[in-house]
Amino acid sequence: MAPLRSRMPVELDVAPRTMAERVVTVAASILAAASFACHDAAPPTTPQPTPVAPTPAASGITELHLPTPDSSYNLLHPSVQCGARGCFMLACQHTLRDDHAGTRSDIVENTVGYKSAGTDMLNWTPVSNPIMSADEIDSTTDFSDPELLDLKPRLVAYSRLVPPGFDVLYMKETSDTVNWTPLKEVLRVPANTGISPTVLQNGSEYDLWVVDASSFGCQSKKTITVRRRSSTYTNFSHAVVDTTDLNEHSVPGMVPWHIEMIRGPADTPDSIIALVAMHPAGSECGNSSLYLGTTVDGLHFRMNPGPVRTGSDDSIFSMVYRSSGVYFSKDRTFVAMLSGTKSGGWPEARLARIKYDYDSLLASTLHGRTPTPLSVQLVPQWFSRSEGR
């Protein structure tokens, strides 16, 4: 089998700009539970809070500039790629609709894009959003689980739609991050069998991994991860299908739900990094933590027993969902864009930028310890809630 290629970054034409990091404070803890992610659980109908200004600051945490049109910072499920001249990221944005009584009665989920000058991933600018919207095909369901594939000089965006009875993967592509091709269907499978698509180029072929939760979906006590290998990135319907060993036995007692494959260091045997959001067997998918694994062939995975982040003892997230990241060979660091929720009267979907020393990240999770980050950046809305946090 040919080695999996790195997803080579597109040369993003982003004019450099600077923005001073503003130190802000975060209250002592951000704990409790929420239970919503893109299509992961039914939304409650509690009142929507009014955004307020950031509060003062705690040591070591600075602000991540990642604006949304509605100032909600309500983003989830990132997929990011970086090149020498910048980074590009897809995410799932929740737009909240209020009914006449002022309660949230509907959530619209679209795939949106951001670019960042330089590779520090601290300051992001929205581009041509939304990139994918269900309105384009007159669908009553929404896009989630976005995935970004870099085919220099093109970027390919994938996202999952969930019409009744199916998981449908659509794609668009661009050469300038502004003008995107029309939506194209690339895969249609039964409901809950095409969750969290992630794609890598493998020589002249393309590998797509998805999570199959069978008919139980979010409540599943076991899942399997399937790889589809195709000669084209525009159609995975007739791909060669293999079942991987990434399942509920990979980390005992934990069930894989969201996955992201990332190219790792070329000088290590297991050169593909797998970020896997898992939930305890017997619990629903909204109660997930993030785990790290590696693979060399895309079929056999070595998952580390210690979580990267977990909501049960985490001061940033109450629960962690699909996340992404970039490995930087120049200093052997791993910069993760993590998505999750924190506590509150309504589900708050947020992104955080967390930088790790890659070797320490591997060692900590291998020995069952939660790794210590080099730095943490949070969007302003993380700091805006005042219920004792």
C-alpha positions as CSV (number, residue, x, y, z in Angstrom):
1,M,0.0,0.0,0.0
2,A,1.3,3.4,-0.9
3,P,1.9,5.7,2.1
4,L,-0.8,8.2,2.8
5,R,0.2,11.6,1.5
6,S,0.2,14.8,3.5
7,R,-2.8,17.0,2.6
8,M,-0.6,19.7,1.0
9,P,-1.7,23.2,1.8
10,V,-3.1,25.6,-0.7
11,E,-1.2,28.8,-1.0
12,L,-3.8,31.1,0.4
13,D,-3.6,34.6,-0.9
14,V,-4.1,36.2,2.5
15,A,-2.5,39.6,3.2
16,P,-0.6,39.5,6.4
17,R,-2.1,41.5,9.2
18,T,-1.3,41.8,13.0
19,M,-3.6,41.9,15.9
20,A,-2.5,42.1,19.5
21,E,-3.7,39.3,21.7
22,R,-5.9,40.8,24.4
23,V,-5.6,39.1,27.8
24,V,-8.9,38.4,29.2
25,T,-10.0,36.6,32.4
26,V,-12.0,33.5,32.7
27,A,-13.9,32.6,35.9
28,A,-12.7,29.8,38.1
29,S,-14.5,26.9,36.4
30,I,-16.7,26.2,33.4
31,L,-18.4,23.0,34.4
32,A,-21.8,21.3,34.1
33,A,-23.5,19.7,31.2
34,A,-25.0,20.5,27.8
35,S,-26.1,18.0,25.2
36,F,-26.1,19.3,21.8
37,A,-23.9,19.2,18.7
38,C,-24.6,19.2,15.0
39,H,-27.4,16.6,14.7
40,D,-26.2,14.9,17.9
41,A,-29.2,15.6,20.1
42,A,-32.6,17.4,20.0
43,P,-32.3,21.1,20.9
44,P,-34.1,22.3,24.1
45,T,-36.4,25.2,24.1
46,T,-34.8,27.3,26.8
47,P,-34.4,31.1,26.4
48,Q,-31.5,32.4,24.4
49,P,-29.1,34.7,26.3
50,T,-28.2,38.1,25.2
51,P,-24.5,38.3,24.3
52,V,-22.5,40.5,26.7
53,A,-19.0,41.9,26.7
54,P,-16.0,39.9,27.7
55,T,-15.1,39.9,31.4
56,P,-11.6,40.5,32.9
57,A,-9.0,37.7,32.8
58,A,-7.3,34.7,34.3
59,S,-3.6,33.9,33.8
60,G,-2.5,32.0,30.7
61,I,-5.7,32.3,28.6
62,T,-6.0,34.8,25.8
63,E,-8.6,35.7,23.2
64,L,-9.2,33.9,19.9
65,H,-10.5,36.2,17.2
66,L,-13.1,34.2,15.4
67,P,-16.2,36.3,14.6
68,T,-19.6,35.1,13.4
69,P,-22.1,37.3,11.6
70,D,-24.6,37.1,14.5
71,S,-21.9,37.6,17.2
72,S,-22.8,34.3,18.8
73,Y,-19.4,32.6,18.2
74,N,-21.6,29.5,17.8
75,L,-19.3,27.2,15.9
76,L,-18.6,23.5,16.0
77,H,-16.9,20.7,14.2
78,P,-13.9,22.5,12.6
79,S,-11.6,21.1,9.9
80,V,-8.4,23.1,9.3
81,Q,-5.5,23.2,6.8
82,C,-2.4,25.4,6.9
83,G,0.2,26.5,4.4
84,A,3.1,28.9,4.4
85,R,0.9,31.8,3.6
86,G,-2.0,31.1,5.9
87,C,-4.7,28.7,7.1
88,F,-8.2,27.9,6.0
89,M,-10.9,26.4,8.2
90,L,-14.4,25.0,7.8
91,A,-16.9,24.9,10.6
92,C,-20.5,24.2,11.4
93,Q,-22.3,27.4,12.4
94,H,-25.5,27.3,14.5
95,T,-27.9,30.1,13.7
96,L,-30.6,30.4,16.3
97,R,-34.2,31.2,15.5
98,D,-36.6,32.5,18.2
99,D,-40.3,32.1,18.1
100,H,-42.8,34.8,19.0
101,A,-42.4,33.9,22.7
102,G,-38.6,34.5,22.6
103,T,-37.7,30.8,23.0
104,R,-35.4,28.9,20.6
105,S,-37.6,26.9,18.3
106,D,-35.3,26.1,15.5
107,I,-31.6,25.8,14.7
108,V,-30.2,26.3,11.2
109,E,-26.8,24.7,10.7
110,N,-24.6,25.8,7.8
111,T,-21.0,25.1,6.7
112,V,-18.9,28.3,6.9
113,G,-15.3,29.1,6.1
114,Y,-12.6,31.2,7.6
115,K,-9.1,32.2,6.6
116,S,-6.2,33.2,8.8
117,A,-3.1,35.2,7.8
118,G,0.0,33.3,8.9
119,T,-0.1,29.9,10.6
120,D,-0.7,30.8,14.2
121,M,-4.4,30.3,13.8
122,L,-5.2,33.2,16.2
123,N,-7.0,35.7,14.0
124,W,-9.7,34.5,11.6
125,T,-11.7,36.3,8.9
126,P,-15.0,34.8,7.5
127,V,-15.1,34.3,3.7
128,S,-18.1,33.8,1.3
129,N,-20.4,32.4,4.0
130,P,-22.3,30.2,4.1
131,I,-20.2,27.9,1.9
132,M,-22.9,25.2,2.1
133,S,-26.5,25.8,3.0
134,A,-29.5,23.5,2.8
135,D,-31.4,26.3,1.1
136,E,-29.4,25.6,-2.1
137,I,-31.2,22.3,-2.6
138,D,-34.4,23.1,-0.8
139,S,-33.7,20.7,2.0
140,T,-35.5,20.8,5.4
141,T,-32.4,19.4,7.1
142,D,-29.0,21.1,7.6
143,F,-25.3,20.6,6.9
144,S,-22.9,19.3,9.6
145,D,-19.6,17.5,10.0
146,P,-17.6,19.6,7.5
147,E,-14.3,18.3,6.2
148,L,-11.6,20.1,4.3
149,L,-9.3,18.4,1.7
150,D,-6.3,20.3,0.3
151,L,-5.6,19.5,-3.4
152,K,-3.2,22.3,-4.2
153,P,-4.2,24.7,-5.9
154,R,-7.8,23.7,-5.0
155,L,-9.6,23.3,-1.7
156,V,-12.4,20.8,-1.4
157,A,-15.2,21.2,1.1
158,Y,-17.3,18.2,2.2
159,S,-20.3,18.3,4.5
160,R,-23.0,15.8,5.6
161,L,-26.7,16.3,5.1
162,V,-29.2,14.1,6.9
163,P,-32.5,13.8,5.1
164,P,-34.9,11.2,6.5
165,G,-33.4,7.7,6.3
166,F,-30.0,8.8,4.9
167,D,-26.6,10.3,5.4
168,V,-25.6,12.2,2.3
169,L,-22.2,13.6,1.7
170,Y,-21.9,16.7,-0.6
171,M,-18.9,18.6,-1.9
172,K,-17.8,21.9,-3.3
173,E,-14.4,23.1,-4.4
174,T,-12.6,26.4,-5.0
175,S,-9.3,27.8,-6.1
176,D,-9.6,31.2,-4.4
177,T,-11.6,30.5,-1.2
178,V,-14.3,32.9,-2.5
179,N,-15.9,31.3,-5.6
180,W,-17.2,27.8,-5.0
181,T,-18.6,25.2,-7.4
182,P,-22.2,24.1,-7.1
183,L,-23.1,21.4,-4.6
184,K,-22.4,17.8,-5.8
185,E,-23.5,14.6,-4.1
186,V,-20.6,12.2,-3.6
187,L,-22.1,9.5,-1.3
188,R,-25.5,8.4,0.0
189,V,-25.7,5.7,2.7
190,P,-28.4,4.7,5.3
191,A,-28.9,7.0,8.2
192,N,-26.2,7.0,10.9
193,T,-23.7,5.1,8.7
194,G,-21.9,8.1,7.3
195,I,-21.1,10.1,10.4
196,S,-18.1,12.5,10.6
197,P,-16.5,12.1,7.2
198,T,-12.8,12.7,7.0
199,V,-10.6,12.5,3.8
200,L,-6.9,12.0,2.9
201,Q,-5.2,11.6,-0.4
202,N,-3.4,8.3,-0.9
203,G,-1.2,8.5,-4.0
204,S,-3.6,8.6,-6.9
205,E,-6.5,7.5,-4.7
206,Y,-8.6,9.0,-2.0
207,D,-9.5,7.6,1.4
208,L,-12.8,8.5,3.2
209,W,-13.4,7.4,6.7
210,V,-16.9,7.5,8.3
211,V,-18.4,6.3,11.6
212,D,-21.1,3.7,11.3
213,A,-23.4,3.8,14.3
214,S,-26.1,1.6,12.7
215,S,-29.7,2.2,13.6
216,F,-29.0,3.4,17.1
217,G,-27.3,6.6,16.1
218,C,-26.4,8.8,19.0
219,Q,-27.5,6.2,21.5
220,S,-25.3,3.5,20.1
221,K,-23.3,1.3,22.5
222,K,-20.9,0.3,19.8
223,T,-19.7,1.8,16.4
224,I,-17.4,0.8,13.6
225,T,-15.2,3.0,11.5
226,V,-15.3,2.3,7.8
227,R,-12.7,3.4,5.1
228,R,-13.8,3.9,1.5
229,R,-11.0,4.1,-1.1
230,S,-11.8,5.7,-4.4
231,S,-10.0,6.7,-7.6
232,T,-11.6,10.1,-7.4
233,Y,-12.4,12.6,-4.6
234,T,-15.8,13.5,-6.3
235,N,-17.5,10.1,-5.9
236,F,-17.2,7.6,-3.0
237,S,-20.3,5.5,-3.9
238,H,-18.4,2.8,-5.8
239,A,-15.3,2.8,-3.5
240,V,-13.6,-0.2,-2.1
241,V,-14.9,-0.5,1.5
242,D,-12.9,-1.9,4.4
243,T,-13.8,-2.0,8.1
244,T,-11.0,-0.6,10.4
245,D,-10.2,-1.7,13.9
246,L,-11.3,1.7,15.3
247,N,-14.3,0.7,17.4
248,E,-15.7,0.5,20.9
249,H,-12.8,-1.7,21.9
250,S,-10.1,0.8,20.9
251,V,-10.4,2.6,24.3
252,P,-12.2,0.2,26.7
253,G,-15.6,1.5,27.6
254,M,-15.6,4.3,25.1
255,V,-17.5,4.5,21.8
256,P,-16.1,6.4,18.8
257,W,-18.5,9.1,17.4
258,H,-16.6,11.8,15.6
259,I,-13.2,11.3,13.8
260,E,-10.6,13.5,12.1
261,M,-7.5,12.2,10.2
262,I,-4.5,14.5,10.2
263,R,-1.1,14.1,8.7
264,G,1.6,13.7,11.4
265,P,5.4,13.6,11.5
266,A,7.0,11.8,8.6
267,D,9.8,10.4,10.7
268,T,7.5,8.3,12.9
269,P,6.0,4.9,11.9
270,D,2.5,5.9,12.7
271,S,2.3,9.0,10.6
272,I,-1.4,9.6,10.6
273,I,-2.9,11.3,13.7
274,A,-6.5,10.4,14.6
275,L,-8.5,12.7,16.8
276,V,-11.5,10.8,18.0
277,A,-14.5,12.1,20.0
278,M,-15.8,9.2,22.1
279,H,-18.6,8.8,24.6
280,P,-19.0,6.2,27.3
281,A,-20.8,3.0,26.3
282,G,-24.4,3.3,27.6
283,S,-24.3,7.1,27.4
284,E,-25.4,9.3,24.5
285,C,-23.1,10.9,22.0
286,G,-23.3,14.4,23.5
287,N,-21.4,13.1,26.6
288,S,-18.1,12.9,24.7
289,S,-14.4,13.4,25.3
290,L,-11.5,13.7,22.8
291,Y,-8.9,11.0,22.4
292,L,-5.7,10.7,20.3
293,G,-4.5,7.8,18.2
294,T,-2.2,7.0,15.3
295,T,-2.2,4.8,12.3
296,V,0.2,4.0,9.4
297,D,-2.3,2.3,7.0
298,G,-5.6,3.8,7.9
299,L,-7.0,0.4,9.0
300,H,-5.2,-0.4,12.2
301,F,-5.2,2.2,14.9
302,R,-3.3,2.6,18.2
303,M,-5.5,4.7,20.5
304,N,-4.0,6.2,23.6
305,P,-6.0,5.5,26.8
306,G,-5.7,9.0,28.2
307,P,-8.0,11.8,26.8
308,V,-6.8,14.9,25.2
309,R,-9.7,16.9,26.8
310,T,-12.6,15.6,28.8
311,G,-15.6,17.5,30.1
312,S,-15.7,15.8,33.4
313,D,-12.6,17.6,34.8
314,D,-12.1,20.3,32.2
315,S,-12.3,24.0,32.9
316,I,-12.8,24.9,29.3
317,F,-15.4,22.3,28.0
318,S,-18.3,20.5,29.4
319,M,-18.0,18.1,26.6
320,V,-15.8,17.8,23.5
321,Y,-16.9,17.0,20.0
322,R,-15.3,16.7,16.6
323,S,-12.0,18.6,16.5
324,S,-9.2,19.2,14.1
325,G,-5.6,20.3,14.2
326,V,-2.3,20.8,12.3
327,Y,1.1,19.2,13.1
328,F,4.1,21.6,12.6
329,S,7.4,19.9,11.9
330,K,9.6,22.9,12.4
331,D,9.1,22.8,16.2
332,R,7.2,19.5,16.6
333,T,4.1,21.2,17.9
334,F,0.4,20.3,17.4
335,V,-2.1,23.2,17.2
336,A,-5.6,21.9,17.8
337,M,-8.9,23.6,17.0
338,L,-11.2,21.9,19.5
339,S,-15.0,22.2,19.5
340,G,-17.3,21.5,22.3
341,T,-19.8,23.1,24.7
342,K,-19.6,24.7,28.1
343,S,-22.2,24.9,30.8
344,G,-25.1,27.2,30.6
345,G,-28.9,27.5,30.2
346,W,-28.6,26.7,26.5
347,P,-26.1,24.7,24.5
348,E,-23.1,26.9,23.7
349,A,-21.1,25.5,20.8
350,R,-17.6,27.0,20.9
351,L,-14.1,26.6,19.4
352,A,-10.8,26.8,21.2
353,R,-7.3,26.9,19.9
354,I,-5.0,24.8,22.1
355,K,-1.2,24.4,21.3
356,Y,0.7,21.3,22.5
357,D,4.2,20.0,22.4
358,Y,3.5,17.0,20.2
359,D,5.9,14.5,21.9
360,S,4.5,15.5,25.3
361,L,0.9,15.2,24.0
362,L,1.7,11.6,22.8
363,A,3.4,10.7,26.1
364,S,0.8,12.0,28.3
365,T,-2.2,10.4,26.6
366,L,-0.2,7.1,26.2
367,H,0.2,7.0,30.0
368,G,-3.4,7.9,30.7
369,R,-2.7,11.5,31.7
370,T,-4.5,14.6,30.4
371,P,-1.8,16.7,28.6
372,T,-0.8,20.2,29.7
373,P,-1.1,22.7,26.8
374,L,1.5,25.3,25.9
375,S,-1.2,27.9,25.4
376,V,-5.0,28.2,25.2
377,Q,-7.1,30.7,23.3
378,L,-10.8,31.1,23.6
379,V,-13.4,33.1,21.7
380,P,-14.8,36.1,23.7
381,Q,-18.2,34.5,24.3
382,W,-16.5,31.9,26.5
383,F,-15.8,34.7,29.0
384,S,-19.2,36.4,28.7
385,R,-21.3,34.2,31.0
386,S,-21.4,35.1,34.6
387,E,-23.2,32.3,36.4
388,G,-20.4,31.8,38.9
389,R,-17.8,30.9,36.3
